[in-house]
Structures are given as structure tokens and as C-alpha cells.
Amino acid sequence: MKPRVTLIASALTLLLLAGCATSTTGSVAAGGQSRPQLLLVSPGTVMRESLAYYTQQNDQARRQGTLISSGAEFNRVNAVMLRLVPQVAVFRPDAARWPWQLVLIDQDTVNAYVMAGGKITIYTGLIRKLRLTDDEIAAVMGHEMAHALREHTREKMSQSALGDLAISIGGTALGAGDGATQLVGLGKQLALDLPFSRQMETEADLYGLELTARAGYDPRAAITLWQKMAQLDQGGGPGFLSTHPPSNERLVNLQRAIPSVMPLYQAAHRNAE
């Protein structure tokens, strides 16, 4: 191996080692283990970028008259979030002090997502089209909150930053032209970005399952939720190129994990009596 290439490889290895950490304790639904994460990007950077997008999104929805901040539908969804929030301390105590906030947008879109630090966006199309029960709303909310707890946005940004650096330096070191570098970029997308995204989605499913159970919501609602989602998704693209696990794989993983969180759900109900 050429000395320059060896130096680059060593530098990237040091970056990888320096950035390996974990953002939470493990979930019983995930076997109690918390996998190492690549967290090179600072929390402050992720928070600034997330809040900038969050503010822009809310301003646009407000101008369009689609931002719902009160009323029965908002109160229903917000109550689910507030019941879940105290449970996040099980995985990381500082998260219980985050400024968790719900944004409900009146659009036909079937979607929900979370920003770093606990800013959750849900579209009314998700609730209305799927006719979600409170337990199913909790399954959605728990999944999104798990993404924030596990700092998946930060992890994704770190992966992208490292991958882009490797492509740029590696392409130059190996004398690759623009076409070759683009092929390397495509390989990086298929071999790194998308598989890791599916891993994060699976992780959010399992951590979310425990959150909902601890809050006293039936974790089995995650099954009916994703069955409804699968019906909507029929005729979509191949699972291999999706950032989400295939529906059948997701359901198998959830079914396997539910027995581990049912005692938590039952305990929550006993404590509420």
C-alpha cells in the first residue's frame, strides 16, 4: 500500500475510534445492549441545524394556516406525548429535561418525524387515514422519541461527514477521476447510508416499544400500526432501496420483542390502579 494511502487509512481509523460512543442505555426490547455509535458531530451543531429547520417548518405551516396548536385533536396527541416523556429518563436522565414539543400539521401526508432535542412533528393524515387509536399514536410517538434519544440525526450526520471525507481524500489519493469518485459515492450510499438507516429504524421500533409499555400503552398496538402502514405501502419501491425495514421484517422483529416489554406494560397498569 502506498505511504499516502496508509496515512489516510490511519487518520480515518483514528477518527472512527475517537467518535465511537453510545447515547443511551440499552432497551430490554433490544436485548439490553446499547450498540456503539459514530458521534463525530457535536451535539450543539446538530441542535442548531435541527432548530433552524424546525422554525422554518413551523413558520411555513403558520403562514399556510395548517399549524394546529390547540383543540381536541392537538390535545389528544399532545397528551400521549406528555405521558411518554417521563419514561425517557430510563434510557438517559438528561432527556427528561429536554423541551419536548409537539407540532401537529393539518395535511393529508401520512408521516411523522423528530428533530434533535425532542421536537416532534406529526401530520393529521397519519392519524385520520389510519384511524389511529391512542395506543397506536403512542407507538408512532415512541418510535420518534427513540430516534431523538438515540441521537440518530447526529449519528447520521457523523456517518455522512466521515464518508464524504473518505471519498474526497481517497479519490484524490488513488488518482480517481470525477466518474470514479461518483461510483464510490454510490457504493457508500448503498453499503453504508441505507443499511445504517434501516438499523436505526429497527432500533427506534424496539426502544419505542419499551417507552410505550412503560407509559401504560399497549405495545401490541405497534403491530396493528405497522399492519395499517403496510396496507398503504402496497405497490411501493423495493425494500432494499428503502431507508425503512420491509414491513414483514419489521413485524417479525416487533412480535419477537413484545414478550420482553409486556411485564412493563402490566406493571404500569398495576401502578395506576
C-alpha positions in Angstrom: 0.0 0.0 0.0 1.3 3.5 -0.8 2.5 5.6 2.1 -0.1 8.3 1.4 -2.9 5.8 1.3 -1.7 4.2 4.5 -1.6 7.6 6.2 -5.1 8.4 5.1 -6.4 5.0 6.3 -4.7 5.6 9.7 -6.3 9.0 10.0 -9.7 7.7 9.2 -9.3 4.8 11.7 -8.4 7.3 14.5 -11.5 9.4 13.6 -13.6 6.3 13.9 -12.2 5.3 17.2 -12.5 8.8 18.6 -16.1 9.0 17.6 -17.4 5.7 18.9 -19.8 6.2 21.8 -23.3 5.4 22.8 -26.1 7.9 23.6 -28.3 5.8 25.9 -28.5 2.7 28.0 -29.9 -0.4 26.3 -33.5 -1.4 25.9 -34.9 -4.7 27.1 -36.7 -5.0 23.8 -33.3 -4.9 22.1 -31.7 -7.5 24.4 -30.5 -4.9 26.9 -27.5 -3.9 24.8 -26.7 -0.4 23.6 -24.6 -0.5 20.4 -21.7 1.8 19.8 -22.4 4.8 17.6 -20.3 7.1 15.5 -20.8 10.5 17.0 -18.2 12.8 15.5 -20.5 15.8 15.0 -21.1 17.9 18.1 -24.5 18.0 19.8 -24.6 21.8 19.5 -24.2 21.6 15.7 -27.0 19.1 15.4 -29.2 21.1 17.6 -28.7 24.4 15.7 -29.4 22.8 12.4 -32.4 21.0 13.7 -33.9 24.0 15.3 -33.3 26.1 12.2 -35.3 23.6 10.1 -37.9 23.3 12.8 -38.5 27.0 13.0 -38.7 27.3 9.2 -41.2 24.4 9.0 -43.4 25.9 11.7 -43.3 29.4 10.1 -44.4 28.0 6.8 -47.2 26.0 8.3 -48.4 29.0 10.2 -48.4 31.1 7.0 -50.4 28.4 5.2 -52.8 28.1 8.1 -52.0 24.4 8.7 -50.3 24.6 12.1 -52.6 23.2 14.8 -51.7 24.3 18.3 -54.9 23.8 20.2 -58.2 21.9 20.0 -59.3 18.4 20.6 -57.1 16.7 18.0 -54.0 18.5 19.2 -54.8 17.9 22.9 -55.3 14.2 22.2 -51.9 13.7 20.6 -50.1 16.0 23.0 -51.5 14.1 26.0 -49.9 10.9 24.6 -46.5 12.7 24.2 -46.7 14.1 27.8 -47.4 10.6 29.2 -44.4 9.2 27.3 -41.9 11.9 28.3 -41.2 10.8 31.9 -40.2 7.4 30.6 -37.2 8.7 28.6 -35.2 9.0 31.8 -34.9 5.2 31.9 -32.6 5.5 28.9 -30.9 8.8 29.6 -31.8 11.1 32.6 -31.0 14.3 30.8 -33.7 13.7 28.2 -36.4 14.1 30.8 -35.4 17.8 30.9 -35.4 18.3 27.1 -38.0 20.8 25.8 -40.2 18.2 24.2 -42.7 19.7 21.9 -45.4 18.6 19.5 -46.2 20.2 16.2 -49.3 19.0 14.5 -49.7 19.9 10.8 -53.0 19.7 9.1 -52.0 18.0 5.9 -53.1 14.7 4.2 -49.5 13.4 4.4 -49.0 10.1 6.3 -45.8 11.0 8.1 -44.2 11.8 11.4 -40.6 12.7 12.3 -38.5 14.1 15.1 -35.8 16.8 15.4 -32.8 16.6 17.7 -33.7 17.6 21.2 -37.3 16.3 21.2 -39.2 18.4 18.6 -41.9 16.0 17.2 -43.9 16.7 14.0 -47.0 14.7 13.1 -49.3 15.2 10.1 -53.0 14.8 10.6 -53.1 12.5 7.5 -51.3 9.8 9.6 -53.9 9.9 12.3 -57.0 10.3 10.2 -56.2 8.0 7.3 -55.1 5.1 9.5 -57.7 5.9 12.2 -55.2 5.5 14.9 -56.1 4.6 18.4 -54.3 6.3 21.3 -52.2 3.1 21.7 -51.2 3.4 18.0 -50.4 7.1 18.4 -48.2 6.1 21.3 -46.4 3.6 19.0 -45.7 6.4 16.5 -44.7 8.8 19.2 -42.5 6.3 21.0 -40.7 5.4 17.7 -40.0 9.1 17.0 -38.9 9.8 20.6 -36.5 6.9 20.4 -34.8 8.4 17.3 -34.1 11.6 19.4 -32.9 9.6 22.4 -30.5 7.6 20.4 -29.3 10.8 18.6 -29.8 9.2 15.2 -29.7 12.6 13.5 -26.3 13.2 15.0 -25.1 9.7 14.1 -26.3 10.1 10.5 -24.6 13.4 10.1 -21.4 11.9 11.5 -21.5 9.0 9.1 -22.1 11.3 6.2 -19.3 13.6 7.2 -16.8 10.7 7.6 -18.0 9.1 4.4 -17.7 12.3 2.4 -14.2 12.9 3.8 -13.1 9.4 2.9 -14.4 9.7 -0.6 -12.8 13.1 -1.2 -9.4 12.1 0.2 -9.5 8.6 -1.1 -10.4 9.7 -4.6 -7.6 12.1 -4.7 -5.0 9.6 -3.2 -6.0 6.9 -5.7 -6.0 9.3 -8.7 -9.7 8.7 -9.4 -11.5 11.0 -11.8 -14.9 12.5 -11.2 -16.7 9.5 -12.6 -14.9 7.0 -10.4 -15.5 9.2 -7.4 -19.2 9.3 -8.1 -19.2 5.5 -8.3 -17.5 5.4 -4.9 -20.2 7.7 -3.6 -23.0 5.5 -4.9 -21.3 2.5 -3.3 -21.0 4.4 0.0 -24.8 5.2 -0.2 -25.8 1.6 -0.8 -23.3 0.0 1.6 -23.3 2.5 4.5 -26.1 5.1 4.5 -29.1 3.0 3.7 -28.3 -0.1 5.8 -27.5 2.1 8.8 -30.8 3.9 8.3 -32.6 0.6 8.4 -30.7 -0.3 11.5 -31.7 3.0 13.1 -35.4 2.4 12.2 -35.3 -1.1 13.8 -33.7 0.4 16.9 -36.3 3.1 17.2 -39.0 0.5 16.9 -37.6 -1.5 19.8 -36.8 1.4 22.1 -40.2 3.0 21.3 -41.8 -0.3 22.2 -40.4 -0.1 25.7 -41.3 3.6 26.1 -44.9 2.9 25.2 -45.1 -0.1 27.6 -43.6 1.8 30.5 -46.2 4.6 29.9 -49.0 2.1 30.1 -49.9 2.0 26.4 -50.4 -1.5 24.9 -47.1 -2.3 23.0 -49.1 -4.7 20.8 -50.5 -1.6 19.1 -47.2 -1.4 17.2 -48.3 -4.5 15.3 -51.6 -3.1 14.2 -50.0 0.3 13.4 -47.4 -1.2 11.0 -50.0 -3.5 9.5 -52.0 -0.4 8.6 -48.9 1.2 7.2 -48.1 -1.9 5.2 -51.5 -1.8 3.5 -50.9 1.8 2.5 -47.4 1.0 1.3 -48.5 -1.7 -1.2 -47.1 -1.1 -4.6 -44.2 0.9 -3.3 -40.5 0.5 -4.2 -38.3 -2.4 -3.3 -37.3 -2.8 0.4 -33.6 -3.0 -0.5 -33.6 0.7 -1.5 -35.7 1.8 1.3 -34.4 3.5 4.5 -37.1 1.6 6.4 -37.1 -2.1 7.1 -39.5 -4.1 4.9 -42.9 -4.4 6.7 -42.8 -8.1 7.2 -39.3 -7.9 8.7 -40.4 -5.1 11.0 -43.5 -7.0 12.2 -41.3 -10.1 12.9 -38.9 -8.0 15.0 -41.7 -6.4 16.9 -43.5 -9.7 17.5 -40.3 -11.2 18.9 -39.7 -8.2 21.2 -43.2 -7.7 22.6 -43.0 -10.5 25.3 -40.0 -8.7 26.8 -41.9 -5.5 27.4 -45.3 -6.9 28.4 -44.3 -7.1 32.1 -43.6 -3.4 31.9 -47.0 -2.7 30.5 -48.7 -4.8 33.1 -46.7 -3.2 35.9 -47.7 0.3 34.6 -51.3 -0.7 34.8 -50.9 -2.1 38.3 -49.3 1.1 39.5 -52.1 3.2 38.0 -54.7 1.3 39.9 
